């Protein structure tokens, strides 16, 4: 076995062998857990990242031997449940990730555990429901239904009932739904002349995402206004389904494939027409950029699509590098406390949102690089709500200490979570795209 820690080489992800029947063999899963967890136990470098690692270490420390062999194997499912696949341990903490010979990939081991659990039928109805973001969005945004849904979201009595039945925590601030969906209220505008740069295509296709389509379409509209202000021909992806990230976190990998079969044929057409594809939700971009290519390593179309996916600020900063970004800012933004989400950090594109906001005159950015603790549906669940607030405490403190005019995160639900965690009237919560739109002086 190797005696050294870390490597001068970049972390290298192996493909996910999820179609191999052995992937779902529970005995083999536990054998690999034993191998990886024993290394984690002797290292413990990731103890402060989330609750998965403290849960594992507590099980070991409180076991009969003080080692992994003293832990009841069935209790290790609790470690699987507490991993929300943020990937931070793999990308920035673990010294034993490949190409190190110990070959530790904790998040994808936990993904395997979730897939085995799903295959065994041990996934709850609540978790299946919460991961069906597209279906819920379509139903909740029906004009007659949406008012009742939003009323129930905001009614304490109803929320307590929902907590009792579905274990969705009554204190979690949830986003409302809208009948004026982003996709149905946005028109393509390709009237501008295409101006390609050295690093960027001069035309854009917007993948709207479930959240922006059904919950906060204003974020999408702000993106469209920004692209128009920069004279960039823009269109929506003609047809789209959920990116698949919620189902990935559930372990329902067959559903991920079904969504892939809808999305990729539509996206590859745009790639072949030289569109840059902008995805405004970091988790969705991460799914399309990095997880799908690992699930389908031999699919050339997926690789091409992954290479054309951009975070909005990644794309805009590349336009700036090309000398094509409109920097005619009309409004200063003052102090911004900005949280960079985990699924944006692990894309390895740098701090592009911060970089762009700092170009705006009269603007200072307080960067917070730490997990907020919400992560998709995880922080909504009753059994994890208190942990999500505990994980977020350092973030809440750092975000509020800057005397900010604005509280902002590229992940809209993380922004909501942070604002709830701060718990007092400090700054205005706005998405970074909204801040950029304000700085441009656009209504």
C-alpha positions, 0 to 999 in steps of 0.5 A: 500500500502507498505510504504517501498522501496526495499527489501533484496530479489533478483528481481523476474521476473514474466512470460509474459502472452502474449497468454492471449487475455487480454494482447492485450486489450488497455484499460487494458494496459493503466490502468496498465500504469497509475498505474506504471507511477504514481509510477515512477512519484513520485520516478523518480530514473530512470531519468538518465537511458534512454530517456523513463523516461525523456519523461514520466516526461516531459509529466507529468510536462508539462500537465494540472495538473502536474500529470499523469491525465493531460497527453493525453493518446495517447502521452504515446506511445512515452514512449513505443517507447523510451524503448529499453528493456535494463532491467537495471531499473528492475535489478538495479534501481527500488526499487519496483520490485517484490517481492515488493507488488507494482510489478513494471516491467517497461520493460515488461510493455513497451514490452506489449505496443509494442505488442499491437502496433504491433497487431494494425498494427501501426508498420512501414515497416522500423521497421519490416525490421530492426528487420528481421536480419536473412532475411536481412543478407541472402540477403545482404551476397549474393556474387553479392549483398554484394558489392552493399550493402556495397557501399551504406552503405558507400556512403554519397549520398546513405545514405541521400537517405536511411534516407529520405525514411526509416528514417535510420540516414545518420550519423550512422556508420553501419556494413558491410556485408560479403559473407564469412559467419561464419557458412559456413567458420567454421568446427567442431573440436571435436578431443580433449579429453573431460575434464569436470570440476566441473563447466563446460562441457568439450565440446562446441557448438557455437550458431553463432548469426545473427550479427557474421554470416553475419557482423563480422565473425572474432569474431566467428573465434576468439572464435573458435581459443580460444577454440581450444587453450584450447583443447576444442572439439567444434562444431556449432549448427547444425541449427539456426534461429535468437534468437528473440530479435529484434522481441521481441523489435518490439512486434512481439511475434508470430515471437519470437515463430516461431524462438523458434520452430526452435532453441530449438529442435536443442539446446536441443539435444546438452544440452542432450549430455552435451554440453555447448552452447556459445553465443557471442552476449549478447542480444542473450544470454539474450534472450535465457537465460532469456526472452524465459523462461518467455514467455514459463514458462511451456516449460521444454526444454527451461529451460534446454537450458537456463541453458546451455547458456554461455557468452564466458567469463563466460564459460572461467572464469569457466574453470579457476575456474576448473583449466582448462583454458590455461593461457599461454599468449604471448602478453600484451595488455596494457590499455583497455577501456572496456564497459560492455553492459546492456544485459550482466550486467542484466544476473547477472554473474558479470564482467567476461570479465574484470576478464579474461582480467586482468589475462593477464600480462601487461594489465589494464582494465578501466571498464565502466558500463553505457548504450552506448545508441545504443541498437540494431536497436534503435540508427540507427533510424533517430528520435532516433539517436541524443538521442542515441549519447546524452545517450552515451556521458558519456560513450564516455568520460569515455572510452577515458579518460584512454589513451587506447590502445584498445576500447572494448565492448562485444556488437559489435554494442555498440563498433562501436557506442562508437568508433563513439561517441569518434570521434577521433583516440583514441585506436583501436576498438577490440572485447574482444574475439579478444583481448584474441586471440591476448594475446594468440599470435594466428594468 
